Amino acid sequence: MKKVSAIVCLLAITATSAHSQDKPVRFGIKVAPNLGFIHPDTKELKSDGARFGYTFGLMGDFMLGSNQNYAFSTGLFLNNVGGKTTFPALNQNLASESKYQYIELPLTLKLKTNEIGYMTYYGQIGFGTAFNISAKSDFDQPDANGKITRVTDEDIMDNTQLFKASLIVGAGLEFNFSGNTSAMIGVTYNNGFTNINKDVKIGETELKAKQNYLELSLGVFF
């Protein structure tokens, strides 16, 4: 009877120890340089190149189930993105470079492999929700004689939608240093599907556009 009790106690201790090693929640920090561009939804508006930006903030993985292969992944980020466009007017192309700043809350599902050596690989898909807190633009402005002048750092908050929604797709890997500490590197594509402009018109033409970006995600989980 004493042997049975000892075995039961040993199994209980082992199970408790194993359970304690499976963290149901992980937090970390992320820094991600990005390449942003604007995708026009109006034929007169043309994309004219990308603009460098960056994202940083807190990330969190909430494990789904006990095998650690599935997680609800989210975070709270400050997202700086932009893009360049042109619009034909007065027989020439008027250029614009816009800079946006968002508070971003991603809602994604992360699918992870088992640890292979010290590496874990993952795929990620879900939705992005973002709220605009700053918007500025440098743009060409013609005068009455057709002469073009460059306006810089013009505040365009009144012409920018407050909310932006997007589709998020990403993949990457994690490298376990020690214990619960892991480094992460990945590539994420954020495809906006809502209009970022609000009441933006040139003549009778309403200009509609979406914000997309590709980022290199660098982070550490603790």
C-alpha positions as CSV (number, residue, x, y, z in Angstrom):
1,M,0.0,0.0,0.0
2,K,2.9,2.3,0.8
3,K,4.4,1.6,-2.6
4,V,1.2,2.4,-4.4
5,S,0.9,5.7,-2.4
6,A,4.4,6.6,-3.3
7,I,3.9,5.9,-7.0
8,V,0.6,8.0,-7.0
9,C,2.4,10.9,-5.3
10,L,5.3,10.7,-7.8
11,L,2.9,10.7,-10.8
12,A,1.0,13.7,-9.3
13,I,4.3,15.6,-8.8
14,T,5.4,14.8,-12.4
15,A,2.1,15.8,-13.9
16,T,2.1,19.1,-11.9
17,S,5.6,19.8,-13.0
18,A,4.8,19.1,-16.6
19,H,1.7,21.3,-16.5
20,S,3.7,24.2,-14.9
21,Q,6.1,24.1,-17.9
22,D,3.3,24.6,-20.4
23,K,2.7,28.3,-20.2
24,P,-0.9,29.2,-21.1
25,V,0.1,32.8,-21.9
26,R,3.3,34.3,-23.3
27,F,4.2,38.0,-23.6
28,G,6.9,39.7,-25.5
29,I,8.1,42.8,-27.3
30,K,8.3,43.4,-31.0
31,V,10.0,45.8,-33.3
32,A,9.2,45.6,-37.0
33,P,10.5,47.8,-39.9
34,N,8.0,47.9,-42.7
35,L,7.6,48.8,-46.4
36,G,4.2,50.5,-46.8
37,F,2.3,51.4,-50.0
38,I,-1.1,52.7,-50.9
39,H,-3.4,50.7,-53.2
40,P,-5.8,53.1,-55.0
41,D,-9.4,52.2,-55.6
42,T,-9.9,55.1,-57.9
43,K,-8.6,54.8,-61.5
44,E,-7.3,58.4,-61.6
45,L,-5.2,57.8,-58.5
46,K,-1.9,55.9,-59.1
47,S,0.5,54.2,-56.7
48,D,3.9,55.8,-56.9
49,G,6.1,53.7,-54.7
50,A,6.7,52.6,-51.1
51,R,7.6,54.3,-47.9
52,F,9.6,52.9,-45.0
53,G,8.0,52.8,-41.6
54,Y,8.1,50.8,-38.4
55,T,6.0,49.1,-35.8
56,F,6.8,48.4,-32.1
57,G,4.9,47.3,-29.0
58,L,3.7,44.4,-26.8
59,M,2.7,41.0,-28.2
60,G,0.9,38.1,-26.5
61,D,0.1,34.5,-27.3
62,F,-2.8,32.8,-25.5
63,M,-2.4,29.0,-25.9
64,L,-5.4,27.0,-27.1
65,G,-5.3,23.5,-25.7
66,S,-2.6,21.7,-23.9
67,N,-0.2,20.8,-26.8
68,Q,1.1,24.4,-27.3
69,N,0.7,24.1,-31.1
70,Y,-2.2,26.6,-31.4
71,A,-2.5,30.1,-30.0
72,F,-4.6,33.1,-30.2
73,S,-2.0,35.8,-31.0
74,T,-2.6,39.5,-30.4
75,G,-0.8,42.6,-29.2
76,L,-0.8,46.3,-28.8
77,F,1.3,48.2,-31.3
78,L,2.2,51.7,-32.5
79,N,2.2,51.3,-36.3
80,N,3.8,53.9,-38.6
81,V,3.1,53.4,-42.2
82,G,2.7,55.4,-45.4
83,G,2.9,55.4,-49.2
84,K,3.2,57.5,-52.3
85,T,0.6,58.3,-55.0
86,T,0.2,60.5,-58.1
87,F,-2.9,62.1,-59.5
88,P,-3.1,63.6,-63.1
89,A,-4.1,67.3,-63.2
90,L,-3.3,70.3,-65.4
91,N,-1.6,68.0,-67.9
92,Q,0.9,66.7,-65.3
93,N,1.1,64.3,-62.4
94,L,0.7,65.7,-58.9
95,A,2.7,63.7,-56.4
96,S,1.8,63.0,-52.8
97,E,3.5,61.2,-49.9
98,S,1.4,60.3,-46.9
99,K,2.4,59.2,-43.4
100,Y,0.0,57.6,-41.0
101,Q,0.2,56.5,-37.4
102,Y,-2.1,53.9,-35.9
103,I,-2.7,52.1,-32.6
104,E,-3.1,48.5,-33.9
105,L,-4.7,45.5,-32.3
106,P,-4.2,42.3,-34.3
107,L,-6.6,39.3,-33.9
108,T,-4.9,36.2,-35.3
109,L,-4.5,32.5,-35.1
110,K,-0.9,31.2,-34.8
111,L,-0.2,27.6,-35.8
112,K,3.1,26.2,-34.5
113,T,5.2,23.1,-35.0
114,N,6.7,21.1,-32.2
115,E,10.2,22.2,-31.2
116,I,12.8,20.9,-33.7
117,G,16.2,21.3,-32.1
118,Y,15.9,24.7,-30.6
119,M,13.6,26.0,-33.4
120,T,9.8,26.3,-33.6
121,Y,8.2,27.3,-36.9
122,Y,4.8,29.1,-37.2
123,G,2.2,30.3,-39.6
124,Q,-0.2,33.1,-38.7
125,I,-3.5,34.4,-40.2
126,G,-6.2,36.7,-39.0
127,F,-7.5,40.3,-38.9
128,G,-6.0,43.6,-38.0
129,T,-7.9,46.5,-36.3
130,A,-6.2,49.9,-36.2
131,F,-7.2,53.4,-35.0
132,N,-5.6,56.4,-36.6
133,I,-3.9,58.9,-34.2
134,S,-1.9,60.9,-36.7
135,A,-1.9,61.6,-40.5
136,K,0.3,64.0,-42.5
137,S,1.1,64.5,-46.1
138,D,3.6,66.1,-48.4
139,F,2.0,67.0,-51.8
140,D,2.2,69.0,-54.9
141,Q,-0.3,72.0,-55.2
142,P,-0.8,74.0,-58.3
143,D,-1.6,77.8,-58.1
144,A,-3.9,79.7,-60.5
145,N,-1.1,80.0,-63.1
146,G,-0.4,76.2,-63.0
147,K,2.8,76.6,-61.1
148,I,3.5,73.7,-58.7
149,T,4.6,74.2,-55.1
150,R,5.3,71.5,-52.6
151,V,3.3,71.5,-49.4
152,T,5.0,69.6,-46.5
153,D,3.7,68.1,-43.3
154,E,0.1,69.1,-43.9
155,D,-2.2,67.6,-41.3
156,I,-4.8,65.4,-43.0
157,M,-6.5,63.9,-39.9
158,D,-9.8,65.4,-41.0
159,N,-9.5,63.5,-44.4
160,T,-8.4,60.2,-42.8
161,Q,-10.8,57.5,-41.6
162,L,-10.5,56.8,-37.9
163,F,-10.7,53.0,-38.3
164,K,-8.8,50.7,-40.6
165,A,-9.3,46.9,-41.0
166,S,-7.0,44.5,-42.7
167,L,-6.1,40.9,-43.4
168,I,-2.9,39.6,-41.8
169,V,-0.8,36.7,-43.1
170,G,2.6,35.8,-41.8
171,A,5.2,33.1,-41.1
172,G,8.4,32.8,-39.2
173,L,10.4,30.9,-36.5
174,E,11.3,31.1,-32.9
175,F,14.6,30.2,-31.3
176,N,14.6,29.1,-27.7
177,F,17.6,30.6,-25.7
178,S,16.8,29.3,-22.3
179,G,13.7,28.4,-20.3
180,N,10.8,30.6,-21.4
181,T,13.0,33.1,-23.4
182,S,12.7,32.8,-27.2
183,A,13.7,35.1,-30.0
184,M,11.3,35.5,-32.9
185,I,11.8,36.5,-36.6
186,G,9.1,36.5,-39.2
187,V,7.6,38.1,-42.3
188,T,4.1,39.6,-42.1
189,Y,1.9,41.0,-44.9
190,N,-0.9,43.3,-43.8
191,N,-3.5,43.8,-46.6
192,G,-5.9,46.7,-45.8
193,F,-9.5,46.3,-47.1
194,T,-11.1,49.5,-45.9
195,N,-10.8,53.0,-47.4
196,I,-8.3,55.1,-45.5
197,N,-9.5,58.4,-47.1
198,K,-12.5,60.5,-45.8
199,D,-14.1,63.1,-48.1
200,V,-11.0,63.4,-50.3
201,K,-11.9,64.9,-53.7
202,I,-10.1,66.5,-56.6
203,G,-12.9,68.2,-58.6
204,E,-15.8,65.8,-58.7
205,T,-13.6,62.7,-58.3
206,E,-13.6,61.1,-54.9
207,L,-10.2,59.4,-54.1
208,K,-10.4,56.0,-52.4
209,A,-7.4,54.0,-51.4
210,K,-6.3,51.1,-49.1
211,Q,-3.1,50.9,-47.0
212,N,-0.9,47.8,-47.3
213,Y,2.5,47.0,-45.9
214,L,5.1,44.2,-45.6
215,E,7.1,44.0,-42.4
216,L,10.0,42.1,-40.9
217,S,9.0,41.1,-37.4
218,L,11.7,40.9,-34.8
219,G,10.8,40.1,-31.2
220,V,11.5,38.4,-27.9
221,F,9.1,36.3,-25.8
222,F,9.7,36.0,-22.0
